[in-house]
Every structure is written in structure tokens, then in C-alpha cells.
């Protein structure tokens, strides 16, 4: 029989009562249950304003950390939705109004709406202009690094995108299109994963044991034959975690492209953040109003691994990392370009092809642009979450591995996703600092 959220909360709290002062824990349980019930109840209310008003009498005093995050995140998100409803009264909260698919800037009040959608996704206020500048500066810096490293590997002809295409085609890094070749690809990913697993205590600090019980795995023969896309099983106390690798087009999976996949999908990426979040059981409203954090953490984890030496003796692996990051930031630039900077779809496509050359394995350029046109702000917020997490870590003293870095990661991960303004407050900052140049 399925266990409800309320039953799970009660079970956890009942167990805790055996281990601590009964009065205080019972009070926390009571406060948590009242807030969770109120959060559940707002789903039936018709407007964001009604929902926000229903939550107004609630206090965060005495709540557990996770339920406080639920309440604070819901309130912040609903406040944004109230403002969006004033701009676009006939649009479902969080969605783009009709006609936005060729650029939100084209609509009356579109610029203000885009800023609010960025805030809703990212978890802190940012103007479209500042978001575009930040992403463009990051993109140019990544492209300059890729330019140098591609030349060092002998790829010197054409634009950066042309050289990525040539490197993808170079058979020196290809796996055989056989069962044995696929086994070797997965084995190489797991060797990278073993090195990443060994560094988790140094970089992240203590995590639940089950977060480390993860592996890269082949799909079943039936899944491989059907061309199923890559997918993950999130680790839990009773189940090992796994990332099942899509190798239907194995010639597009050169060995140098896989290290960053390991760090993003497995460790220190999704297989740390997602299991911790699942164990915390955040309310659906927190999931709704802090949506970019999970993917942003995965991108951040790729960058953290590279920054702390994962590819120190591996120039091709670093090129693979840069290609993935150009894809992730390029998505963000296409988002701000189309919805803020007045780019056409064709201009966004041309820019991606010029620098990235080859699309990400699972995301053709045209399909990605279609999604970006339909859903303003999402891809920009995911890339910006990486950059803002990096900012917050550095401003709190965690630039290099050590206690400050680990403290930052422990606070960032505790009880699952959160808005960046909340994280800044938990770090003791009066506001989330824009420490990087725009």
C-alpha cells in the first residue's frame, strides 16, 4: 500500500521523538503538519493572489528546515506569479503568453515578463540585459579556451565549430560499434566515476552512503534496439543508483566526450543532489518554484570537477568538457538572445553551430531552439544557476578545496533545492552577490 506524504512525515517525526526532547519535537511535527496542510490546500484556490493570501498567516518559527524551505519558496514563487498575472492576465502562471514563441520582447510588457520568468526559474531577481551579458561573457571565455586546446590537439582549420566537428569524426577516440565496444565505453565511464567518488569527501563533505552507490550501466538489449534515450535511477537507501547510457549512435560518443557526462549525471552531480532531495521529500510547490536548481547543480558539478583537476592531464577530456559547457551556456544564450536581445531563430541557430559545431548527443539544435521559444527563461536560468552557485561559493571563501568549500556544498545541498536568495541568506550573506563581471 502506498504511503502518503503526511504518513511519511508522521513516521519520521515519531522516530525522532524516541531520540530527543519529546516536547520540542512534537511541536515541530505539529507546526510542520499545519504548514504542509496549508500548502496542500492552496492547490484548490483559483488565483496566485488567493494562494498567497492563504499562506500569509503562517509563520516559519518552529518549522523543520525542509518545511521552512517549502513555505519560503512557495511564497516567493507565488509573489512572482501575482506580478505575472497582472502583466499577462489570460496566461497560466509560469507559462509564456500566446505569441511569445518568436521572442517575448515582441509582446506588450514582454521585457518585464521575461525578467519575472527568469526570477521564477532562477530563484533571484535578474534583468534580461544582465543575464544576457553574463552568459555571453561566459560563452566567449569558454570558446577562447576551446580554441587554444583544439589547436593544441592539431585541429586548426575553420571556426571553432568546424574543428569540433573534425574532432568528433576522428576515429582515434571512437569505440567499436559492437557489444564489446559498448561494454568498454561503460567501463571507461565507471573508471572515471571511481576517481570522482574518491574525491567526494574532499570536495563535497559527508553525504549519505547511498549517494555513492552509483554506476554507469548499459541498457537492456530491448532498450538499445529501441533507441531509448539515456536515463537515470536515483539512488536511495534501498536501491543503487545508475545512469543508463544511450549508445545507439556510438560513433557520436567519442571517449573524450564522456568524462563530463560522468560528473554531470553521476558524481558529484545529479546522484548527490537528487537523492538528498528525494530523502527530504520537498513539497510540490518547492519543486515548482525552484525548478532550475537541479539542472544547475549538474552543470555546476561538471565545472567543479574540471576546476579541481579532473582533466588536468587530459587535454581531449578538457575539450569534451568545454564542448558540453558551450552547449549548456549556448542554450542559455539562445534563450536570452531570442527573448531579450531580439535574435531571430536563424541567428540563434547560426551562433550555436558556429561555436559548438556538433549538437549535444540528445539535443539537436533545432529541437532545442523550439523548446527555448516555447518556454522562456528555463535554459537561461539553468546556466545562470551554475554561475551563481560558483559566485556564492567563492564569495564565502570556497574557491579551493577545503573546509569553506565543503561548508558551502553542505548548506547548498541540505534538504534539496532552494531559491538562490534563500541560499545566500543561509550562507550569512545579506543578499546574493553579483560577484562576477557582467
SVG drawing of the C-alpha trace seen along z (x, -y; Angstrom):
<svg xmlns="http://www.w3.org/2000/svg" viewBox="-11 -47 60 55">
<polyline fill="none" stroke="black" stroke-width="0.4" points="0.0,0.0 1.4,-3.5 2.4,-5.7 1.1,-9.3 3.3,-12.3 1.6,-13.0 2.1,-9.4 5.8,-9.7 6.2,-12.9 4.5,-11.4 6.7,-8.3 9.9,-10.3 8.8,-12.6 7.6,-9.6 11.0,-8.0 12.7,-11.3 10.6,-11.5 12.4,-8.5 15.8,-10.2 15.2,-13.7 13.1,-16.0 9.6,-15.0 8.0,-18.4 10.2,-20.2 10.0,-17.5 6.2,-17.2 5.9,-21.0 8.0,-20.8 5.8,-18.0 2.7,-19.9 4.0,-23.1 5.2,-21.1 1.9,-19.3 -0.1,-22.6 2.1,-24.2 2.1,-21.2 -1.7,-21.0 -1.9,-24.7 0.4,-24.2 -1.6,-21.2 -4.8,-23.3 -3.7,-26.2 -4.0,-23.9 -7.7,-24.3 -7.6,-28.1 -8.2,-29.9 -5.5,-32.6 -1.9,-33.2 -3.2,-36.1 -5.7,-33.8 -3.0,-31.2 -0.5,-33.8 -3.2,-35.3 -3.9,-31.8 -0.2,-31.4 0.1,-34.9 -0.8,-33.9 1.7,-31.1 5.0,-31.6 8.3,-29.9 9.0,-29.8 9.5,-26.3 9.5,-24.6 11.9,-22.0 14.5,-23.2 12.8,-21.4 9.3,-22.6 10.6,-26.2 12.1,-25.9 8.8,-24.7 6.9,-27.7 9.5,-30.3 9.9,-29.0 6.1,-28.8 5.6,-32.4 8.4,-33.8 7.1,-31.9 3.5,-33.0 4.6,-36.6 6.1,-36.4 3.1,-34.7 0.9,-37.5 3.0,-40.0 3.0,-37.9 -0.8,-37.6 -1.0,-41.4 1.1,-41.5 -0.5,-38.6 -3.9,-38.0 -5.0,-35.4 -1.9,-33.2 -1.4,-30.2 1.2,-31.2 4.7,-30.3 3.9,-29.9 4.6,-32.3 1.6,-34.2 0.4,-33.4 2.7,-34.8 5.9,-34.6 7.4,-31.8 9.2,-34.3 10.5,-36.3 8.8,-37.6 10.2,-41.0 7.6,-41.4 4.7,-41.5 3.5,-44.4 5.2,-44.2 7.2,-41.3 10.5,-42.6 9.2,-42.9 7.5,-39.5 10.8,-37.9 12.6,-39.3 9.9,-37.8 10.1,-34.4 13.9,-34.5 13.4,-35.2 10.8,-32.4 13.2,-29.9 16.5,-31.1 15.5,-31.9 16.8,-35.5 16.0,-38.7 17.9,-39.4 17.2,-41.6 17.3,-40.1 20.1,-42.5 22.3,-41.4 21.6,-37.7 22.5,-38.1 25.7,-39.9 26.8,-37.3 26.1,-34.4 27.7,-36.0 30.9,-36.7 31.0,-33.2 30.4,-31.8 33.2,-33.8 35.6,-32.7 34.7,-29.1 35.2,-29.4 38.6,-31.0 39.7,-28.1 38.4,-25.6 40.1,-27.5 43.5,-27.1 43.1,-23.4 41.7,-22.4 44.8,-23.9 47.0,-22.0 45.4,-18.8 46.1,-19.7 42.6,-21.0 43.3,-24.4 41.2,-24.8 38.0,-26.7 35.8,-28.1 35.6,-26.5 32.5,-24.6 34.3,-23.2 37.1,-22.0 34.8,-20.3 33.1,-18.5 36.6,-17.3 37.5,-16.0 34.1,-14.2 34.9,-12.4 38.4,-11.4 38.4,-7.6 41.2,-7.7 38.7,-8.3 35.8,-6.1 34.5,-2.9 33.8,0.1 30.1,0.3 29.8,3.7 28.7,5.1 32.3,5.3 32.7,1.6 29.7,0.6 31.0,2.6 34.3,0.8 32.6,-2.6 30.7,-1.9 33.8,-0.5 35.7,-3.7 32.9,-5.8 33.0,-3.8 36.7,-4.2 36.2,-8.0 33.4,-7.6 35.7,-5.7 38.0,-8.7 35.2,-11.1 33.8,-9.0 37.1,-9.1 37.0,-12.9 33.5,-13.5 34.7,-13.7 37.3,-16.3 35.1,-18.4 31.5,-18.0 32.0,-16.6 29.8,-13.9 26.9,-12.7 24.5,-9.8 26.2,-6.5 23.7,-5.6 24.7,-8.7 27.9,-7.0 26.4,-3.6 26.0,-4.5 27.3,-3.4 27.1,-3.8 25.3,-0.9 24.3,0.4 20.6,0.6 18.9,3.8 19.1,5.3 15.5,4.3 16.1,0.7 19.2,0.5 17.3,1.9 14.5,-0.6 17.0,-3.5 15.8,-4.6 17.4,-7.8 19.7,-7.9 18.0,-7.8 18.8,-7.5 17.7,-5.6 18.1,-7.9 19.9,-6.2 18.0,-5.6 18.7,-3.8 17.2,-0.7 18.3,-1.0 21.6,-1.6 21.7,-4.5 22.5,-4.2 22.9,-6.2 21.9,-4.1 23.9,-5.3 22.4,-5.8 24.8,-4.3 22.6,-3.8 24.9,-6.2 28.1,-5.1 30.2,-6.9 28.9,-10.2 30.2,-9.2 34.0,-9.6 35.9,-8.8 36.9,-12.4 33.2,-13.5 32.3,-11.1 34.1,-12.4 31.9,-15.5 28.8,-13.2 30.0,-11.2 30.5,-14.3 27.1,-15.8 24.9,-12.7 26.6,-10.8 29.3,-12.3 29.4,-15.0 26.3,-15.9 22.8,-14.6 23.5,-11.5 24.4,-13.6 21.8,-16.4 18.8,-14.3 19.0,-11.5 19.4,-14.1 16.4,-16.0 14.3,-12.8 15.0,-11.9 13.9,-15.4 10.6,-15.0 10.1,-18.6 6.6,-19.9 5.5,-20.1 5.3,-23.9 9.0,-23.9 9.7,-21.8 7.6,-24.2 9.2,-27.4 12.9,-26.4 13.0,-24.5 16.4,-25.4 18.4,-24.3 18.6,-20.6 20.0,-21.0 22.0,-24.0 23.7,-21.8 24.5,-19.2 26.2,-21.8 27.9,-23.3 29.2,-19.8 30.8,-19.4 32.6,-22.7 33.7,-21.9 35.2,-18.6 37.1,-20.3 38.2,-23.2 39.6,-20.9 41.7,-18.8 39.6,-16.1 41.1,-16.8 44.5,-18.1 46.4,-15.6 43.8,-15.0 43.6,-17.7 41.0,-15.8 38.9,-15.3 39.0,-19.0 37.9,-19.7 35.0,-17.4 34.1,-19.3 34.3,-22.6 32.0,-21.3 29.4,-20.3 29.7,-23.7 29.4,-25.5 26.2,-23.5 24.8,-24.4 25.7,-28.1 24.7,-28.2 21.2,-27.1 21.1,-30.0 22.3,-32.5 19.7,-31.3 17.1,-31.9 18.2,-35.4 19.0,-36.1 15.6,-35.2 13.5,-36.6 15.6,-39.6 18.2,-40.6 15.7,-40.3 17.6,-37.5 15.7,-35.5 15.6,-31.7 18.0,-31.6 20.5,-33.8 20.4,-31.7 20.9,-28.5 23.8,-30.1 25.6,-31.1 25.2,-27.7 26.6,-26.0 29.5,-28.4 30.9,-27.7 29.5,-24.3 29.6,-22.6 28.1,-19.3 24.9,-19.4 24.8,-17.6 24.1,-13.9 20.5,-14.1 19.6,-17.7 19.6,-18.6 20.0,-22.3 16.5,-22.8 14.7,-20.9 16.4,-22.8 15.5,-26.2 11.9,-25.0 11.8,-24.4 13.5,-27.6 11.0,-29.6 8.1,-27.9 9.5,-28.2 11.2,-31.5 13.7,-31.7 14.3,-28.0 17.5,-27.4 19.0,-30.7 18.1,-30.0 19.8,-26.6 23.1,-28.1 22.9,-31.0 22.3,-28.7 25.7,-27.2 27.4,-30.6 25.6,-31.9 26.4,-28.8 30.1,-29.4 29.8,-33.0 28.4,-32.1 31.0,-29.5 33.8,-31.9 32.4,-34.9 32.2,-32.6 35.8,-31.6 35.4,-28.3 37.5,-28.9 39.8,-26.0 39.1,-22.6 38.9,-22.9 36.6,-23.5 34.9,-26.5 34.1,-24.7 32.7,-21.8 30.6,-24.0 29.2,-25.7 28.2,-22.4 26.7,-21.1 24.5,-24.2 23.6,-24.2 22.5,-20.6 20.7,-20.4 17.1,-19.2 17.0,-19.7 16.6,-22.6 16.1,-26.2 16.0,-29.6 19.3,-31.3 18.2,-34.2 17.4,-31.6 20.9,-30.0 22.5,-33.4 20.7,-34.0 21.7,-30.6 25.3,-31.4 25.1,-34.6 25.0,-37.0 22.7,-39.9 22.0,-39.4 23.1,-37.2 26.2,-38.9 26.8,-39.6 30.5,-39.0 31.3,-38.1 31.7,-40.7 28.7,-41.3"/>
</svg>
